[in-house]
Structure formats: structure tokens, C-alpha cells
């Protein structure tokens, strides 16, 4: 008795579409989180990001992550919905 593959060609196409959507969501979240992080580092409120001793990378990392994860949580569902819409429309 022949076993049917778990992933048919259609399922592989959908999986690749969703992986690509996640990559796009990650790239957008990274770019959007980098902008306010750089602005905060450049403005340097209260001297917490850098001083004469150099950059305080812990504060930079915390600022980046505090922007990255909420943006990713907003971008990922939108990217998945868009990818699914395009995949269904393609037929």
C-alpha cells in the first residue's frame, strides 16, 4: 500500500509562501525597530546610551528589542494574511 506524502505540491507551495511571509515580517520589524533605536542612541537622553567610555550596548539592545517584538507581533499576522490571500487567489 502506497503512502501519500504529508506535503503535497500544494502544501509545499503554501508552506514556502508562509515562510517567505515570515521572512518579510522579520525584515520589516528589524528595519522599523532599528530606526527609533538609532534615534535614541543619537539623541542620547540623559547619557544612558553612550558616554566617554563608549556605547552601553545593553541599553541599545533593550531599546531595540522593546521595539522589535511588538512590531513583529503586528507585522506577522498581516504578512501571513497577505500571503494566504495571494496564495488562494493564485489558485
Rosetta constraint file for C-alpha pairs under 8 A:
AtomPair CA 7 CA 11 HARMONIC 5.31 0.50
AtomPair CA 7 CA 12 HARMONIC 5.84 0.50
AtomPair CA 8 CA 12 HARMONIC 6.17 0.50
AtomPair CA 9 CA 13 HARMONIC 6.22 0.50
AtomPair CA 10 CA 14 HARMONIC 6.29 0.50
AtomPair CA 11 CA 15 HARMONIC 6.04 0.50
AtomPair CA 12 CA 16 HARMONIC 6.10 0.50
AtomPair CA 13 CA 17 HARMONIC 6.13 0.50
AtomPair CA 14 CA 18 HARMONIC 6.21 0.50
AtomPair CA 14 CA 84 HARMONIC 7.70 0.50
AtomPair CA 14 CA 87 HARMONIC 6.86 0.50
AtomPair CA 15 CA 19 HARMONIC 6.14 0.50
AtomPair CA 16 CA 20 HARMONIC 6.08 0.50
AtomPair CA 17 CA 21 HARMONIC 6.18 0.50
AtomPair CA 17 CA 83 HARMONIC 6.20 0.50
AtomPair CA 17 CA 84 HARMONIC 7.68 0.50
AtomPair CA 17 CA 87 HARMONIC 7.35 0.50
AtomPair CA 18 CA 22 HARMONIC 6.21 0.50
AtomPair CA 18 CA 80 HARMONIC 6.14 0.50
AtomPair CA 18 CA 83 HARMONIC 6.40 0.50
AtomPair CA 18 CA 84 HARMONIC 7.47 0.50
AtomPair CA 19 CA 23 HARMONIC 6.28 0.50
AtomPair CA 20 CA 24 HARMONIC 6.25 0.50
AtomPair CA 21 CA 25 HARMONIC 6.15 0.50
AtomPair CA 21 CA 76 HARMONIC 7.51 0.50
AtomPair CA 21 CA 79 HARMONIC 5.23 0.50
AtomPair CA 21 CA 80 HARMONIC 5.76 0.50
AtomPair CA 21 CA 83 HARMONIC 6.12 0.50
AtomPair CA 22 CA 26 HARMONIC 6.08 0.50
AtomPair CA 22 CA 76 HARMONIC 6.22 0.50
AtomPair CA 22 CA 79 HARMONIC 6.88 0.50
AtomPair CA 22 CA 80 HARMONIC 7.18 0.50
AtomPair CA 23 CA 27 HARMONIC 6.16 0.50
AtomPair CA 24 CA 28 HARMONIC 6.11 0.50
AtomPair CA 24 CA 79 HARMONIC 7.26 0.50
AtomPair CA 25 CA 29 HARMONIC 6.02 0.50
AtomPair CA 25 CA 72 HARMONIC 6.42 0.50
AtomPair CA 25 CA 75 HARMONIC 5.30 0.50
AtomPair CA 25 CA 76 HARMONIC 5.22 0.50
AtomPair CA 25 CA 79 HARMONIC 6.11 0.50
AtomPair CA 26 CA 30 HARMONIC 5.99 0.50
AtomPair CA 26 CA 72 HARMONIC 6.48 0.50
AtomPair CA 26 CA 76 HARMONIC 7.74 0.50
AtomPair CA 27 CA 31 HARMONIC 6.16 0.50
AtomPair CA 28 CA 32 HARMONIC 6.03 0.50
AtomPair CA 28 CA 72 HARMONIC 7.97 0.50
AtomPair CA 28 CA 75 HARMONIC 7.53 0.50
AtomPair CA 29 CA 33 HARMONIC 5.92 0.50
AtomPair CA 29 CA 68 HARMONIC 5.65 0.50
AtomPair CA 29 CA 69 HARMONIC 7.71 0.50
AtomPair CA 29 CA 71 HARMONIC 5.43 0.50
AtomPair CA 29 CA 72 HARMONIC 5.17 0.50
AtomPair CA 29 CA 75 HARMONIC 6.97 0.50
AtomPair CA 30 CA 34 HARMONIC 6.08 0.50
AtomPair CA 30 CA 68 HARMONIC 6.20 0.50
AtomPair CA 31 CA 35 HARMONIC 6.66 0.50
AtomPair CA 32 CA 36 HARMONIC 7.48 0.50
AtomPair CA 32 CA 67 HARMONIC 7.97 0.50
AtomPair CA 32 CA 68 HARMONIC 7.56 0.50
AtomPair CA 32 CA 71 HARMONIC 7.63 0.50
AtomPair CA 33 CA 37 HARMONIC 6.36 0.50
AtomPair CA 33 CA 64 HARMONIC 5.79 0.50
AtomPair CA 33 CA 65 HARMONIC 7.67 0.50
AtomPair CA 33 CA 67 HARMONIC 5.04 0.50
AtomPair CA 33 CA 68 HARMONIC 4.99 0.50
AtomPair CA 33 CA 71 HARMONIC 7.44 0.50
AtomPair CA 34 CA 38 HARMONIC 5.99 0.50
AtomPair CA 34 CA 64 HARMONIC 6.45 0.50
AtomPair CA 35 CA 39 HARMONIC 6.26 0.50
AtomPair CA 36 CA 40 HARMONIC 6.01 0.50
AtomPair CA 36 CA 64 HARMONIC 7.94 0.50
AtomPair CA 36 CA 67 HARMONIC 7.91 0.50
AtomPair CA 37 CA 41 HARMONIC 6.14 0.50
AtomPair CA 37 CA 60 HARMONIC 6.75 0.50
AtomPair CA 37 CA 63 HARMONIC 5.99 0.50
AtomPair CA 37 CA 64 HARMONIC 5.49 0.50
AtomPair CA 37 CA 67 HARMONIC 7.98 0.50
AtomPair CA 38 CA 42 HARMONIC 5.97 0.50
AtomPair CA 39 CA 43 HARMONIC 6.01 0.50
AtomPair CA 40 CA 44 HARMONIC 5.62 0.50
AtomPair CA 40 CA 45 HARMONIC 7.12 0.50
AtomPair CA 40 CA 49 HARMONIC 7.73 0.50
AtomPair CA 41 CA 49 HARMONIC 5.50 0.50
AtomPair CA 41 CA 50 HARMONIC 7.32 0.50
AtomPair CA 41 CA 60 HARMONIC 7.07 0.50
AtomPair CA 44 CA 48 HARMONIC 6.35 0.50
AtomPair CA 44 CA 49 HARMONIC 5.54 0.50
AtomPair CA 44 CA 50 HARMONIC 6.85 0.50
AtomPair CA 45 CA 49 HARMONIC 7.59 0.50
AtomPair CA 47 CA 51 HARMONIC 6.11 0.50
AtomPair CA 48 CA 56 HARMONIC 7.20 0.50
AtomPair CA 48 CA 59 HARMONIC 7.21 0.50
AtomPair CA 49 CA 55 HARMONIC 5.90 0.50
AtomPair CA 49 CA 56 HARMONIC 5.26 0.50
AtomPair CA 49 CA 57 HARMONIC 7.42 0.50
AtomPair CA 49 CA 59 HARMONIC 6.07 0.50
AtomPair CA 49 CA 60 HARMONIC 6.50 0.50
AtomPair CA 50 CA 54 HARMONIC 5.40 0.50
AtomPair CA 50 CA 55 HARMONIC 4.11 0.50
AtomPair CA 50 CA 56 HARMONIC 5.49 0.50
AtomPair CA 51 CA 55 HARMONIC 6.60 0.50
AtomPair CA 56 CA 60 HARMONIC 6.69 0.50
AtomPair CA 57 CA 61 HARMONIC 5.95 0.50
AtomPair CA 58 CA 62 HARMONIC 6.15 0.50
AtomPair CA 59 CA 63 HARMONIC 6.05 0.50
AtomPair CA 60 CA 64 HARMONIC 6.13 0.50
AtomPair CA 61 CA 65 HARMONIC 6.08 0.50
AtomPair CA 62 CA 66 HARMONIC 5.97 0.50
AtomPair CA 63 CA 67 HARMONIC 6.51 0.50
AtomPair CA 64 CA 68 HARMONIC 5.92 0.50
AtomPair CA 65 CA 69 HARMONIC 6.04 0.50
AtomPair CA 66 CA 70 HARMONIC 7.14 0.50
AtomPair CA 67 CA 71 HARMONIC 6.27 0.50
AtomPair CA 68 CA 72 HARMONIC 6.02 0.50
AtomPair CA 69 CA 73 HARMONIC 6.11 0.50
AtomPair CA 70 CA 74 HARMONIC 6.41 0.50
AtomPair CA 71 CA 75 HARMONIC 6.05 0.50
AtomPair CA 72 CA 76 HARMONIC 5.76 0.50
AtomPair CA 73 CA 77 HARMONIC 7.17 0.50
AtomPair CA 74 CA 78 HARMONIC 6.90 0.50
AtomPair CA 75 CA 79 HARMONIC 5.99 0.50
AtomPair CA 76 CA 80 HARMONIC 6.02 0.50
AtomPair CA 77 CA 81 HARMONIC 5.95 0.50
AtomPair CA 78 CA 82 HARMONIC 6.05 0.50
AtomPair CA 79 CA 83 HARMONIC 6.01 0.50
AtomPair CA 80 CA 84 HARMONIC 5.98 0.50
AtomPair CA 81 CA 85 HARMONIC 6.01 0.50
AtomPair CA 82 CA 86 HARMONIC 6.16 0.50
AtomPair CA 83 CA 87 HARMONIC 6.00 0.50
AtomPair CA 84 CA 88 HARMONIC 6.03 0.50
AtomPair CA 85 CA 89 HARMONIC 6.02 0.50
AtomPair CA 86 CA 90 HARMONIC 6.05 0.50
AtomPair CA 87 CA 91 HARMONIC 6.53 0.50
